[in-house]
């Protein structure tokens, strides 16, 4: 015969598995919070890369160095290594003499950001035309940006969980239902706390608590309208979203213009895309600030060649003086876990 405790436990499991109890437990006063656990550039890839990279992958700094300086033993450090480092930190759009292999396939993850369909756009695997994701065109044939073994894919994504500096989260307010809601508000905050994990420390669990960072994170707060359709959150574009993105203990950021979220929601998780236009210089310097040439070499990432590609493929926000585009369309895969967000009093408040 089952004990009363066992019967109660069984009943609770049944309620949670049905979902209704869990939804009510986390949706308080029309609010629910999610904290970011995974973030990386959306890279559509096939198993052998034959569709997107039929001519192979790009060379990195080591391979380029051997071609540039085949007899480097007779040259000085200033003429070789330092010259390449200077070009990495002070890049130009002039040719470096190497062919850069862009993605050649037609498919990409992402969104139609400009509400237009052109011959240069990608097509989503579900058939949707007009996908804008020029960052993918630039990095899709660079080994370091491809999963599951690419050096950037592993370490930049891992830093999202490991570094509290990166603790970005969203709070939905004015929510009537996580299934369908024609009007709600999404607010972006930075949190202050470690994530709640299981006993292994490897899996982030829902139900943790995060305090809003009102001191250093006040300038990061963004608010935007959104709606939920069949369990999918669709936000309006937000202006100049700044994402703290520290890797290997080096503070840096990403700046995404016209950022919008498309997330599949449950009471425990939110997964989907963050898309918009990445500021090219911010994108590039986040990469090289967080990774030395040594680390970039492990992923065959030539910062010099990649910068030129980003500039060439930039497709938005033209400079008023030069007319050159300063931002590039992109999409990021994002995963979030439910948290309870607490709001301390604003600085200077009573």
Secondary structure as a PSIPRED ss2 file (coil, helix, strand):
# PSIPRED VFORMAT (PSIPRED V4.0)

   1 X C   1.000  0.000  0.000
   2 X C   1.000  0.000  0.000
   3 X C   1.000  0.000  0.000
   4 X H   0.000  1.000  0.000
   5 X H   0.000  1.000  0.000
   6 X H   0.000  1.000  0.000
   7 X H   0.000  1.000  0.000
   8 X H   0.000  1.000  0.000
   9 X H   0.000  1.000  0.000
  10 X H   0.000  1.000  0.000
  11 X H   0.000  1.000  0.000
  12 X H   0.000  1.000  0.000
  13 X H   0.000  1.000  0.000
  14 X H   0.000  1.000  0.000
  15 X H   0.000  1.000  0.000
  16 X H   0.000  1.000  0.000
  17 X H   0.000  1.000  0.000
  18 X H   0.000  1.000  0.000
  19 X C   1.000  0.000  0.000
  20 X H   0.000  1.000  0.000
  21 X H   0.000  1.000  0.000
  22 X H   0.000  1.000  0.000
  23 X H   0.000  1.000  0.000
  24 X H   0.000  1.000  0.000
  25 X H   0.000  1.000  0.000
  26 X H   0.000  1.000  0.000
  27 X C   1.000  0.000  0.000
  28 X E   0.000  0.000  1.000
  29 X C   1.000  0.000  0.000
  30 X C   1.000  0.000  0.000
  31 X E   0.000  0.000  1.000
  32 X E   0.000  0.000  1.000
  33 X E   0.000  0.000  1.000
  34 X E   0.000  0.000  1.000
  35 X E   0.000  0.000  1.000
  36 X E   0.000  0.000  1.000
  37 X E   0.000  0.000  1.000
  38 X E   0.000  0.000  1.000
  39 X E   0.000  0.000  1.000
  40 X E   0.000  0.000  1.000
  41 X E   0.000  0.000  1.000
  42 X C   1.000  0.000  0.000
  43 X C   1.000  0.000  0.000
  44 X C   1.000  0.000  0.000
  45 X C   1.000  0.000  0.000
  46 X C   1.000  0.000  0.000
  47 X C   1.000  0.000  0.000
  48 X C   1.000  0.000  0.000
  49 X C   1.000  0.000  0.000
  50 X C   1.000  0.000  0.000
  51 X C   1.000  0.000  0.000
  52 X C   1.000  0.000  0.000
  53 X C   1.000  0.000  0.000
  54 X C   1.000  0.000  0.000
  55 X C   1.000  0.000  0.000
  56 X C   1.000  0.000  0.000
  57 X C   1.000  0.000  0.000
  58 X C   1.000  0.000  0.000
  59 X C   1.000  0.000  0.000
  60 X C   1.000  0.000  0.000
  61 X H   0.000  1.000  0.000
  62 X H   0.000  1.000  0.000
  63 X H   0.000  1.000  0.000
  64 X H   0.000  1.000  0.000
  65 X H   0.000  1.000  0.000
  66 X H   0.000  1.000  0.000
  67 X H   0.000  1.000  0.000
  68 X H   0.000  1.000  0.000
  69 X C   1.000  0.000  0.000
  70 X C   1.000  0.000  0.000
  71 X C   1.000  0.000  0.000
  72 X H   0.000  1.000  0.000
  73 X H   0.000  1.000  0.000
  74 X H   0.000  1.000  0.000
  75 X C   1.000  0.000  0.000
  76 X C   1.000  0.000  0.000
  77 X C   1.000  0.000  0.000
  78 X C   1.000  0.000  0.000
  79 X C   1.000  0.000  0.000
  80 X C   1.000  0.000  0.000
  81 X H   0.000  1.000  0.000
  82 X H   0.000  1.000  0.000
  83 X H   0.000  1.000  0.000
  84 X H   0.000  1.000  0.000
  85 X H   0.000  1.000  0.000
  86 X H   0.000  1.000  0.000
  87 X H   0.000  1.000  0.000
  88 X H   0.000  1.000  0.000
  89 X H   0.000  1.000  0.000
  90 X C   1.000  0.000  0.000
  91 X C   1.000  0.000  0.000
  92 X C   1.000  0.000  0.000
  93 X C   1.000  0.000  0.000
  94 X C   1.000  0.000  0.000
  95 X C   1.000  0.000  0.000
  96 X C   1.000  0.000  0.000
  97 X C   1.000  0.000  0.000
  98 X C   1.000  0.000  0.000
  99 X C   1.000  0.000  0.000
 100 X C   1.000  0.000  0.000
 101 X C   1.000  0.000  0.000
 102 X C   1.000  0.000  0.000
 103 X C   1.000  0.000  0.000
 104 X C   1.000  0.000  0.000
 105 X C   1.000  0.000  0.000
 106 X C   1.000  0.000  0.000
 107 X E   0.000  0.000  1.000
 108 X C   1.000  0.000  0.000
 109 X C   1.000  0.000  0.000
 110 X C   1.000  0.000  0.000
 111 X E   0.000  0.000  1.000
 112 X C   1.000  0.000  0.000
 113 X C   1.000  0.000  0.000
 114 X C   1.000  0.000  0.000
 115 X C   1.000  0.000  0.000
 116 X C   1.000  0.000  0.000
 117 X C   1.000  0.000  0.000
 118 X C   1.000  0.000  0.000
 119 X C   1.000  0.000  0.000
 120 X C   1.000  0.000  0.000
 121 X C   1.000  0.000  0.000
 122 X E   0.000  0.000  1.000
 123 X E   0.000  0.000  1.000
 124 X C   1.000  0.000  0.000
 125 X C   1.000  0.000  0.000
 126 X C   1.000  0.000  0.000
 127 X C   1.000  0.000  0.000
 128 X C   1.000  0.000  0.000
 129 X E   0.000  0.000  1.000
 130 X E   0.000  0.000  1.000
 131 X E   0.000  0.000  1.000
 132 X E   0.000  0.000  1.000
 133 X C   1.000  0.000  0.000
 134 X H   0.000  1.000  0.000
 135 X H   0.000  1.000  0.000
 136 X H   0.000  1.000  0.000
 137 X H   0.000  1.000  0.000
 138 X H   0.000  1.000  0.000
 139 X H   0.000  1.000  0.000
 140 X C   1.000  0.000  0.000
 141 X C   1.000  0.000  0.000
 142 X C   1.000  0.000  0.000
 143 X H   0.000  1.000  0.000
 144 X H   0.000  1.000  0.000
 145 X H   0.000  1.000  0.000
 146 X C   1.000  0.000  0.000
 147 X C   1.000  0.000  0.000
 148 X C   1.000  0.000  0.000
 149 X C   1.000  0.000  0.000
 150 X C   1.000  0.000  0.000
 151 X H   0.000  1.000  0.000
 152 X H   0.000  1.000  0.000
 153 X H   0.000  1.000  0.000
 154 X H   0.000  1.000  0.000
 155 X H   0.000  1.000  0.000
 156 X H   0.000  1.000  0.000
 157 X H   0.000  1.000  0.000
 158 X H   0.000  1.000  0.000
 159 X H   0.000  1.000  0.000
 160 X H   0.000  1.000  0.000
 161 X H   0.000  1.000  0.000
 162 X H   0.000  1.000  0.000
 163 X C   1.000  0.000  0.000
 164 X H   0.000  1.000  0.000
 165 X H   0.000  1.000  0.000
 166 X H   0.000  1.000  0.000
 167 X C   1.000  0.000  0.000
 168 X E   0.000  0.000  1.000
 169 X E   0.000  0.000  1.000
 170 X E   0.000  0.000  1.000
 171 X E   0.000  0.000  1.000
 172 X E   0.000  0.000  1.000
 173 X E   0.000  0.000  1.000
 174 X C   1.000  0.000  0.000
 175 X C   1.000  0.000  0.000
 176 X C   1.000  0.000  0.000
 177 X C   1.000  0.000  0.000
 178 X C   1.000  0.000  0.000
 179 X C   1.000  0.000  0.000
 180 X C   1.000  0.000  0.000
 181 X E   0.000  0.000  1.000
 182 X E   0.000  0.000  1.000
 183 X E   0.000  0.000  1.000
 184 X E   0.000  0.000  1.000
 185 X E   0.000  0.000  1.000
 186 X E   0.000  0.000  1.000
 187 X E   0.000  0.000  1.000
 188 X E   0.000  0.000  1.000
 189 X E   0.000  0.000  1.000
 190 X E   0.000  0.000  1.000
 191 X E   0.000  0.000  1.000
 192 X C   1.000  0.000  0.000
 193 X C   1.000  0.000  0.000
 194 X C   1.000  0.000  0.000
 195 X C   1.000  0.000  0.000
 196 X C   1.000  0.000  0.000
 197 X E   0.000  0.000  1.000
 198 X C   1.000  0.000  0.000
 199 X C   1.000  0.000  0.000
 200 X C   1.000  0.000  0.000
 201 X C   1.000  0.000  0.000
 202 X C   1.000  0.000  0.000
 203 X C   1.000  0.000  0.000
 204 X E   0.000  0.000  1.000
 205 X C   1.000  0.000  0.000
 206 X C   1.000  0.000  0.000
 207 X C   1.000  0.000  0.000
 208 X E   0.000  0.000  1.000
 209 X E   0.000  0.000  1.000
 210 X E   0.000  0.000  1.000
 211 X E   0.000  0.000  1.000
 212 X E   0.000  0.000  1.000
 213 X C   1.000  0.000  0.000
 214 X C   1.000  0.000  0.000
 215 X C   1.000  0.000  0.000
 216 X C   1.000  0.000  0.000
 217 X C   1.000  0.000  0.000
 218 X H   0.000  1.000  0.000
 219 X H   0.000  1.000  0.000
 220 X H   0.000  1.000  0.000
 221 X C   1.000  0.000  0.000
 222 X E   0.000  0.000  1.000
 223 X E   0.000  0.000  1.000
 224 X E   0.000  0.000  1.000
 225 X E   0.000  0.000  1.000
 226 X E   0.000  0.000  1.000
 227 X E   0.000  0.000  1.000
 228 X E   0.000  0.000  1.000
 229 X E   0.000  0.000  1.000
 230 X C   1.000  0.000  0.000
 231 X C   1.000  0.000  0.000
 232 X E   0.000  0.000  1.000
 233 X E   0.000  0.000  1.000
 234 X E   0.000  0.000  1.000
 235 X E   0.000  0.000  1.000
 236 X C   1.000  0.000  0.000
 237 X C   1.000  0.000  0.000
 238 X E   0.000  0.000  1.000
 239 X C   1.000  0.000  0.000
 240 X C   1.000  0.000  0.000
 241 X E   0.000  0.000  1.000
 242 X E   0.000  0.000  1.000
 243 X E   0.000  0.000  1.000
 244 X E   0.000  0.000  1.000
 245 X C   1.000  0.000  0.000
 246 X C   1.000  0.000  0.000
 247 X E   0.000  0.000  1.000
 248 X C   1.000  0.000  0.000
 249 X C   1.000  0.000  0.000
 250 X E   0.000  0.000  1.000
 251 X C   1.000  0.000  0.000
 252 X C   1.000  0.000  0.000
 253 X E   0.000  0.000  1.000
 254 X E   0.000  0.000  1.000
 255 X E   0.000  0.000  1.000
 256 X E   0.000  0.000  1.000
 257 X E   0.000  0.000  1.000
 258 X E   0.000  0.000  1.000
 259 X E   0.000  0.000  1.000
 260 X E   0.000  0.000  1.000
 261 X E   0.000  0.000  1.000
 262 X E   0.000  0.000  1.000
 263 X E   0.000  0.000  1.000
 264 X E   0.000  0.000  1.000
 265 X E   0.000  0.000  1.000
 266 X C   1.000  0.000  0.000
 267 X C   1.000  0.000  0.000
 268 X C   1.000  0.000  0.000
 269 X E   0.000  0.000  1.000
 270 X E   0.000  0.000  1.000
 271 X E   0.000  0.000  1.000
 272 X E   0.000  0.000  1.000
 273 X E   0.000  0.000  1.000
 274 X E   0.000  0.000  1.000
 275 X E   0.000  0.000  1.000
 276 X E   0.000  0.000  1.000
 277 X E   0.000  0.000  1.000
 278 X E   0.000  0.000  1.000
 279 X E   0.000  0.000  1.000
 280 X H   0.000  1.000  0.000
 281 X H   0.000  1.000  0.000
 282 X H   0.000  1.000  0.000
 283 X H   0.000  1.000  0.000
 284 X H   0.000  1.000  0.000
 285 X H   0.000  1.000  0.000
 286 X H   0.000  1.000  0.000
 287 X H   0.000  1.000  0.000
 288 X H   0.000  1.000  0.000
 289 X H   0.000  1.000  0.000
 290 X H   0.000  1.000  0.000
 291 X C   1.000  0.000  0.000
 292 X C   1.000  0.000  0.000
 293 X H   0.000  1.000  0.000
 294 X H   0.000  1.000  0.000
 295 X H   0.000  1.000  0.000
 296 X H   0.000  1.000  0.000
 297 X H   0.000  1.000  0.000
 298 X H   0.000  1.000  0.000
 299 X C   1.000  0.000  0.000
 300 X C   1.000  0.000  0.000
 301 X C   1.000  0.000  0.000
 302 X C   1.000  0.000  0.000
 303 X H   0.000  1.000  0.000
 304 X H   0.000  1.000  0.000
 305 X H   0.000  1.000  0.000
 306 X H   0.000  1.000  0.000
 307 X H   0.000  1.000  0.000
 308 X H   0.000  1.000  0.000
 309 X H   0.000  1.000  0.000
 310 X H   0.000  1.000  0.000
 311 X H   0.000  1.000  0.000
 312 X H   0.000  1.000  0.000
 313 X H   0.000  1.000  0.000
 314 X C   1.000  0.000  0.000
 315 X C   1.000  0.000  0.000
 316 X E   0.000  0.000  1.000
 317 X E   0.000  0.000  1.000
 318 X E   0.000  0.000  1.000
 319 X C   1.000  0.000  0.000
 320 X C   1.000  0.000  0.000
 321 X C   1.000  0.000  0.000
 322 X C   1.000  0.000  0.000
 323 X C   1.000  0.000  0.000
 324 X C   1.000  0.000  0.000
 325 X E   0.000  0.000  1.000
 326 X E   0.000  0.000  1.000
 327 X E   0.000  0.000  1.000
 328 X E   0.000  0.000  1.000
 329 X E   0.000  0.000  1.000
 330 X E   0.000  0.000  1.000
 331 X E   0.000  0.000  1.000
 332 X E   0.000  0.000  1.000
 333 X E   0.000  0.000  1.000
 334 X E   0.000  0.000  1.000
 335 X E   0.000  0.000  1.000
 336 X E   0.000  0.000  1.000
 337 X E   0.000  0.000  1.000
 338 X E   0.000  0.000  1.000
 339 X E   0.000  0.000  1.000
 340 X E   0.000  0.000  1.000
 341 X E   0.000  0.000  1.000
 342 X E   0.000  0.000  1.000
 343 X C   1.000  0.000  0.000
 344 X C   1.000  0.000  0.000
 345 X C   1.000  0.000  0.000
 346 X C   1.000  0.000  0.000
 347 X C   1.000  0.000  0.000
 348 X C   1.000  0.000  0.000
 349 X C   1.000  0.000  0.000
 350 X C   1.000  0.000  0.000
